[in-house]
């Protein structure tokens, strides 16, 4: 309850600042919608010349695309402040977090809330509803609950990878390029991973497991794989990533040297 109360205070203060720049919020939200819409346009152009990609129709690939937007959008909404960790370490600004009587990682994460991510989430939900309707999907409490659990745990994949790569800034000082490369790999999982070489498929399933939050969940909704197979792999791999992220973060804090003169 104490942590929730603190989060509410941080959120309230951030929203106050946000209300001073309403246009920036709207521009940011529509920019994300436009960016994702450009990707969808590219997909439609491809299917003007082919009937299927790796055996999947355009609606099935749109389903993967829609599912991929949801955990990414939630991570962007709640945990986007991790992108600022490299700059914070370089400037020595981490000192103020270490001096406060609350968990350092928690207060760093909740300092910034990114409402422009709603553009990504809204597009993902709308595309998911339209696509499932075209695929004659029968919604039940079981498969909707299954999808929600996959999205929630999938969010932790993005967050833990971001924490893991961002925390290397305690040694590298600027880990932003590493974060960007890792994060951009998620764009590949908007399409069936069968179109990639075996090494890439293994990479995106077990090491940087973005396929577990888009491709395999889509197979689950298409009744091509069981929910327990998807959630079992997802929980196992995500647990390892969360552990590694927290481990590197804690080691990095001990290595932190503040800023020199």
Secondary structure, DSSP 8 states (H G I E B T S, - for coil): -HHHHHHHHHHHHHHHHHGGGHHHHHHHHHHHHHHHHHHHHHHHHHTTT-S-BTTB-HHHHHHHHHHHHHHHHHHHHHHGGGGGHHHHHHHTTTHHHHTSSS-HHHHHHTT---GGGHHHHHHHHHHHHHHHHHTT----HHHHHHHHHHHHHHHHHHHHHHHHHHHTHHHHS--HHHHHHHHHGGGGGGS-GGGS-HHHHHIIIIIS-GGGGTHHHHHHHTTSS-HHHHHHHHHHHHHHHHHHHHHHHHHHHHH------
